[in-house]
Amino acid sequence: MSFYTKKGKSWVRPTVWLKDGILYAETAILVQILSLFSYCRRVKVYRKGRFIKIETRWLWFLTAQKFITFSRIRRIETEFSTTPLNIGNISWTDRYDEFSIFLRLQDPYEYCWLISFGGESVVLTHWQGVLLDFLDVLLGNYPLIDKQGDQEITFQNYYTLLKQFVEPHWTQDVE
């Protein structure tokens, strides 16, 4: 988008890892710090146990746990949203992207948010972005170096693993 795009880890996307057949996702450490550790969401997907455990902490001491068996999962749904970052300026080239995963459950019917992956993204990376950025620099609005998070790749990897864990055991819609 600018003369140079610095790619790196998004500080607001969840931390994701796989250990001993369990897929983990946890609220980004920056979000936890900014909330003074009053909020944290941790999702654990147990392949062998065939269930998902969602732990959420609010205000340091209010906690909630939810257990979802794979057999209750009817569908895995995703959602994408984007928000411009340079509101009020001329730049149309920065945005905050968020990729969310939801579970459509049955017995009883329920729509459950699992986790979201967010971070800074770029638009118009080639000559169009350079031209728009140059206009912004002339007006004193914008730096020539841009940042791009890895939230989309992390989301895709997590979603792929989640499907591999769950799909053999779920009840899909018959249409």
Secondary structure, 3 states (H helix, E strand, C coil): CCCEEEECCCCCCCEEEEECCEEEEECCHHHHHHCCCCCEEEEEEECCCCEEEEEEEECCCEEEEEEEEHHHEEEEEEEEEEEECCCCCCCCCEEEEEEEEEEEECCCCEEEEEEEEEEEEECCCCHHHHHHHHHHHHCCCCCCEEEECCHHHHHHHHHHHHHHHHHHHCCCCCC
